[in-house]
Amino acid sequence: MYRAYFSTSIATEGNQLQIIEELENKKFLPLPWVYTKAQLPAGFIFVDKNGEPLNEKSAGRSLFAMMFYTAIRHKRRFICNRRGFYRFSTTSISVSNLFHTKQFSKDIKNFGELIVYPRTLEELEDSEYFFKLLDTTILSNRLINPDPFEFRGIRDYQPTDPLNSINFKASAISQSLMVNIFAPTTGVQLNIILGMDALLTEDSEVYENAIRVVSTLAQRYILHDVSVSFLTNGRNSQTGKPMRLTAGKSIPHLSKINECLALISTSYYTQPLKNELDSLTEKETFHLIISPAHNTELVEAVYQLNERGLNAFMIVPVFEDMPVTVEDSKYVTVWRLQR
């Protein structure tokens, strides 16, 4: 019996995990050697017990000797080098009998799956500048309204209080007008839009950093109790379709956003992000566009959103050595990242 699986089903870029192989000899006779050759997913750096990288050819191969009625549990350590969706394919197993007169081989399908989320970028230079810039616009412009479902108490009536807040039962008991107090709720919503339009460069790493920027911002504002939605013209690597999530501000919702980011493929052709921007209509939502591509049509679409009364701002995350054809303005800013 043989099976292989990941030590967890969800991880983040940079995590060290394990592929666990379990072998069991249910026969009375021992097996002098069992050779396994696994087709391991790309995107991992396999390491030894000390964390030193292993040779790629030897990373998926193992040789065991098994006594009768015994089981072996073998661990392959690896570092999640890139975000993405990973699945085992097959493992080839070769076994010899006790007298080395016969050899048996078999391909076994594995069903282990792993989703690797993008890492966040809080440690980058200038990140605090951009956080403060966005905080000023997003967090300071919250719409504060009373939540009619969260009762906080009763107080004396003031001339500015609405009539529908009067508590008539409490007023009758106290012989003076009393009103209900409700907890305030924030009405701010953030729509993060990731543009995966083609660049003039073939450097896909700039897209990876853009994806990490989205993950960083989504985490930051959900933890600040902001309701965050997500939209991208990038395509799902499993379905080939663009992805969209409605607003939410829970930790499970943050996981859904990171799952979408993990599944984005950089090899699919995408429809222009401008088409998505032209269809936006939510005026009470702050639309934050993250796009390494910054052609004239896309920048003009951001300006047109604001002219139509929508709140939109665009961040262009690029590497320091990349040419940029747009200048910082009221609605667009360039974030130069180090490689």
C-alpha positions as CSV (number, residue, x, y, z in Angstrom):
1,M,0.0,0.0,0.0
2,Y,1.3,3.5,-0.9
3,R,-0.1,7.0,-0.6
4,A,1.3,10.5,-0.6
5,Y,-0.1,13.8,0.5
6,F,0.8,17.3,1.6
7,S,1.2,18.1,5.3
8,T,-1.5,20.8,4.8
9,S,-3.9,21.9,2.1
10,I,-3.3,25.7,2.4
11,A,0.1,27.6,2.7
12,T,1.7,30.9,1.9
13,E,4.7,31.7,-0.2
14,G,7.9,31.0,1.8
15,N,6.3,28.4,4.1
16,Q,8.2,25.2,4.6
17,L,6.0,22.1,4.3
18,Q,6.2,18.4,3.8
19,I,5.1,15.8,1.3
20,I,4.4,12.7,3.4
21,E,4.7,9.2,1.8
22,E,3.3,6.2,3.6
23,L,4.3,2.7,2.5
24,E,3.0,-0.6,4.1
25,N,4.1,-4.1,3.5
26,K,1.1,-6.4,4.4
27,K,2.8,-9.5,3.2
28,F,4.6,-12.2,5.2
29,L,7.8,-11.9,3.2
30,P,10.1,-8.9,3.5
31,L,10.8,-6.5,0.6
32,P,14.6,-6.1,0.2
33,W,14.1,-2.9,-1.8
34,V,11.3,-0.5,-2.7
35,Y,12.1,2.3,-5.1
36,T,9.7,5.2,-5.5
37,K,9.9,8.0,-8.1
38,A,7.4,10.7,-7.6
39,Q,6.5,13.3,-10.2
40,L,6.7,16.4,-8.0
41,P,5.0,19.7,-8.8
42,A,7.1,22.5,-10.1
43,G,7.4,25.7,-8.0
44,F,8.9,24.0,-4.9
45,I,12.4,24.1,-3.5
46,F,13.1,20.7,-1.9
47,V,15.5,20.8,1.1
48,D,17.1,18.3,3.5
49,K,16.7,18.3,7.3
50,N,19.1,21.2,7.6
51,G,17.3,23.3,5.1
52,E,19.9,22.9,2.3
53,P,18.5,22.6,-1.2
54,L,18.5,19.1,-2.8
55,N,19.3,18.2,-6.3
56,E,16.2,18.3,-8.5
57,K,16.8,14.9,-9.9
58,S,17.1,13.2,-6.5
59,A,14.3,15.2,-4.8
60,G,11.5,12.9,-5.9
61,R,13.4,9.6,-5.5
62,S,13.6,7.3,-2.5
63,L,14.9,3.7,-1.8
64,F,13.5,1.7,1.1
65,A,13.9,-1.8,2.6
66,M,10.8,-3.2,4.4
67,M,10.4,-6.1,6.7
68,F,7.2,-8.1,6.7
69,Y,4.1,-6.5,8.2
70,T,5.8,-3.1,8.6
71,A,5.0,0.5,7.6
72,I,7.2,3.4,6.7
73,R,6.4,7.1,6.9
74,H,8.8,9.2,4.8
75,K,8.8,13.1,4.7
76,R,10.0,15.2,1.8
77,R,10.6,18.8,3.0
78,F,10.1,21.7,0.6
79,I,9.7,25.5,0.5
80,C,6.7,27.0,-1.3
81,N,8.6,29.2,-3.7
82,R,5.6,30.5,-5.7
83,R,1.9,31.0,-5.2
84,G,-0.4,28.7,-7.1
85,F,-2.5,25.5,-7.2
86,Y,-0.5,22.3,-7.0
87,R,-1.5,18.7,-7.4
88,F,0.3,15.4,-7.4
89,S,0.2,13.4,-10.6
90,T,1.7,9.9,-10.3
91,T,4.3,8.0,-8.4
92,S,6.2,5.0,-10.0
93,I,6.9,2.2,-7.5
94,S,9.4,-0.7,-8.2
95,V,9.6,-3.6,-5.8
96,S,11.9,-6.7,-5.8
97,N,11.1,-10.0,-4.1
98,L,13.2,-11.6,-1.4
99,F,15.4,-13.5,-3.8
100,H,15.8,-10.7,-6.4
101,T,14.4,-13.0,-9.1
102,K,11.4,-10.8,-9.9
103,Q,10.7,-7.1,-10.1
104,F,7.3,-5.5,-10.0
105,S,6.5,-1.9,-11.1
106,K,3.3,0.1,-10.8
107,D,2.2,3.7,-11.3
108,I,0.0,5.0,-8.5
109,K,-2.1,8.1,-8.9
110,N,-1.9,10.7,-6.1
111,F,-4.7,13.0,-5.1
112,G,-3.0,15.5,-2.8
113,E,-3.8,19.2,-3.5
114,L,-2.2,22.4,-2.2
115,I,-3.1,26.1,-2.6
116,V,-0.3,28.5,-2.0
117,Y,-1.4,32.0,-1.1
118,P,0.8,35.0,-2.1
119,R,2.9,36.5,0.6
120,T,2.3,40.1,1.9
121,L,4.6,43.0,1.4
122,E,4.6,45.0,4.7
123,E,8.4,44.8,4.9
124,L,9.0,46.7,1.6
125,E,10.4,50.2,1.5
126,D,7.9,53.0,1.0
127,S,5.0,50.6,2.0
128,E,4.1,52.8,5.0
129,Y,3.9,55.9,2.7
130,F,1.4,54.1,0.5
131,F,-0.6,52.8,3.5
132,K,-0.9,56.3,4.9
133,L,-1.9,57.7,1.5
134,L,-4.7,55.1,1.2
135,D,-5.7,55.3,4.9
136,T,-6.3,59.0,4.5
137,T,-8.7,58.4,1.6
138,I,-10.3,55.1,2.7
139,L,-10.4,55.0,6.5
140,S,-10.9,58.7,7.2
141,N,-13.9,58.9,4.9
142,R,-16.1,56.3,6.5
143,L,-19.9,56.9,6.5
144,I,-20.9,56.6,10.1
145,N,-24.6,55.6,10.5
146,P,-26.5,54.1,13.5
147,D,-27.1,50.4,13.3
148,P,-30.8,49.8,14.1
149,F,-30.1,46.1,15.0
150,E,-27.4,46.8,17.7
151,F,-29.1,48.4,20.8
152,R,-26.7,50.2,23.2
153,G,-28.9,51.9,25.8
154,I,-31.3,54.8,26.5
155,R,-30.7,58.5,27.1
156,D,-32.7,61.7,27.3
157,Y,-34.2,63.2,24.2
158,Q,-32.3,65.9,22.4
159,P,-33.9,68.3,19.9
160,T,-31.7,66.9,17.1
161,D,-32.8,63.3,17.6
162,P,-35.1,61.8,15.0
163,L,-38.7,61.0,16.2
164,N,-38.4,57.4,15.3
165,S,-35.7,56.9,17.9
166,I,-38.1,57.7,20.8
167,N,-38.6,54.8,23.3
168,F,-42.3,55.4,24.3
169,K,-42.3,52.7,27.0
170,A,-39.2,54.2,28.7
171,S,-40.6,57.7,28.3
172,A,-43.9,56.7,30.0
173,I,-42.0,55.3,33.0
174,S,-39.6,58.3,33.4
175,Q,-42.3,60.9,32.5
176,S,-39.9,62.5,30.0
177,L,-38.9,61.8,26.5
178,M,-36.2,59.0,26.1
179,V,-34.5,57.8,23.0
180,N,-32.7,54.6,22.0
181,I,-29.0,54.5,21.5
182,F,-27.7,52.4,18.7
183,A,-24.1,51.3,17.9
184,P,-22.5,53.1,15.0
185,T,-21.6,51.2,11.9
186,T,-19.2,52.1,9.1
187,G,-20.5,52.2,5.6
188,V,-17.2,52.3,3.7
189,Q,-16.6,49.7,1.0
190,L,-13.4,49.0,-0.8
191,N,-13.3,47.4,-4.3
192,I,-9.8,46.1,-5.1
193,I,-9.3,45.7,-8.9
194,L,-6.3,43.8,-10.2
195,G,-5.3,44.5,-13.7
196,M,-3.4,41.7,-15.6
197,D,-3.2,43.5,-18.9
198,A,-0.1,42.6,-21.0
199,L,3.0,44.7,-20.5
200,L,5.7,45.6,-23.0
201,T,8.0,43.4,-21.0
202,E,7.9,39.7,-20.6
203,D,8.9,40.0,-16.9
204,S,6.1,38.0,-15.2
205,E,7.5,38.8,-11.7
206,V,6.1,42.3,-11.9
207,Y,2.6,40.6,-12.0
208,E,3.6,38.5,-9.0
209,N,4.4,41.6,-7.0
210,A,1.1,43.2,-8.0
211,I,-0.7,40.1,-6.7
212,R,1.2,40.4,-3.4
213,V,0.2,44.1,-3.2
214,V,-3.5,43.1,-3.5
215,S,-3.1,40.5,-0.8
216,T,-1.4,43.0,1.5
217,L,-4.1,45.7,1.0
218,A,-7.0,43.2,1.4
219,Q,-5.5,41.9,4.6
220,R,-4.8,45.4,6.0
221,Y,-8.3,46.8,5.4
222,I,-10.3,43.7,6.3
223,L,-8.5,43.8,9.7
224,H,-9.5,47.5,9.9
225,D,-13.2,46.3,9.5
226,V,-13.5,47.6,6.0
227,S,-15.8,45.6,3.6
228,V,-13.7,44.5,0.7
229,S,-14.7,43.2,-2.7
230,F,-12.4,41.9,-5.4
231,L,-12.3,42.0,-9.2
232,T,-9.7,41.0,-11.8
233,N,-9.5,40.4,-15.5
234,G,-6.9,37.8,-14.8
235,R,-8.1,34.3,-15.5
236,N,-8.5,31.3,-13.2
237,S,-5.8,28.7,-13.9
238,Q,-8.3,25.9,-13.4
239,T,-11.4,27.3,-15.2
240,G,-9.9,29.9,-17.6
241,K,-12.5,32.5,-16.4
242,P,-12.0,36.0,-14.8
243,M,-12.8,36.2,-11.1
244,R,-15.0,38.4,-9.0
245,L,-15.9,38.4,-5.3
246,T,-18.7,40.4,-3.6
247,A,-17.9,42.5,-0.5
248,G,-17.0,41.0,2.9
249,K,-14.9,41.7,5.9
250,S,-14.4,38.4,7.6
251,I,-11.2,36.3,7.9
252,P,-12.9,33.5,5.7
253,H,-13.6,36.2,3.1
254,L,-9.9,37.2,3.2
255,S,-9.0,33.6,2.5
256,K,-11.3,33.6,-0.5
257,I,-9.5,36.6,-1.9
258,N,-6.1,35.0,-1.4
259,E,-7.4,31.8,-3.0
260,C,-8.5,33.8,-6.1
261,L,-5.0,35.4,-6.1
262,A,-3.4,32.0,-5.8
263,L,-5.3,30.7,-8.8
264,I,-4.6,33.6,-11.2
265,S,-2.7,32.4,-14.3
266,T,-0.2,34.7,-16.0
267,S,-0.3,32.8,-19.2
268,Y,-3.9,33.4,-20.3
269,Y,-4.9,36.1,-22.7
270,T,-7.0,38.7,-20.8
271,Q,-9.6,41.2,-21.9
272,P,-8.6,44.9,-21.4
273,L,-9.1,46.1,-17.8
274,K,-10.6,49.2,-19.3
275,N,-13.8,47.2,-20.2
276,E,-14.3,46.3,-16.5
277,L,-13.7,49.9,-15.3
278,D,-16.2,51.3,-17.8
279,S,-18.9,49.0,-16.3
280,L,-18.5,50.2,-12.7
281,T,-21.4,52.1,-11.2
282,E,-21.0,51.9,-7.4
283,K,-20.6,55.5,-6.2
284,E,-20.4,54.7,-2.5
285,T,-17.5,52.3,-3.0
286,F,-13.8,53.3,-3.2
287,H,-12.4,51.6,-6.3
288,L,-8.6,50.8,-5.9
289,I,-7.0,49.7,-9.1
290,I,-3.7,47.8,-8.9
291,S,-2.1,47.4,-12.4
292,P,1.5,47.2,-13.6
293,A,0.2,48.0,-17.1
294,H,-0.5,51.7,-17.5
295,N,-1.4,52.5,-21.1
296,T,-3.1,55.7,-22.0
297,E,-6.6,54.1,-22.4
298,L,-6.4,52.6,-18.9
299,V,-5.3,55.8,-17.2
300,E,-8.0,57.8,-19.0
301,A,-10.6,55.2,-17.8
302,V,-9.5,55.9,-14.2
303,Y,-10.0,59.7,-14.7
304,Q,-13.4,59.1,-16.4
305,L,-14.5,57.1,-13.3
306,N,-13.9,60.1,-11.1
307,E,-15.6,62.4,-13.6
308,R,-18.7,60.2,-13.4
309,G,-18.8,60.7,-9.6
310,L,-17.1,57.5,-8.6
311,N,-14.1,57.3,-6.2
312,A,-11.2,55.6,-8.0
313,F,-7.5,55.6,-7.5
314,M,-4.8,53.6,-9.4
315,I,-1.5,52.2,-8.1
316,V,1.1,51.2,-10.7
317,P,3.5,48.7,-9.0
318,V,6.6,48.3,-11.1
319,F,10.3,47.5,-10.6
320,E,12.8,50.4,-10.2
321,D,14.5,49.6,-13.5
322,M,11.3,49.5,-15.6
323,P,10.3,52.4,-17.8
324,V,7.1,54.2,-16.8
325,T,5.0,56.4,-19.1
326,V,2.7,57.9,-16.4
327,E,3.3,60.5,-13.8
328,D,2.0,60.8,-10.3
329,S,-1.3,62.7,-10.1
330,K,-4.4,63.1,-8.1
331,Y,-5.8,59.7,-9.2
332,V,-2.7,57.7,-10.2
333,T,0.6,57.0,-8.4
334,V,3.6,54.8,-9.2
335,W,5.0,52.4,-6.6
336,R,8.5,51.4,-7.5
337,L,9.5,48.0,-6.0
338,Q,12.9,46.5,-5.6
339,R,13.6,43.1,-7.2
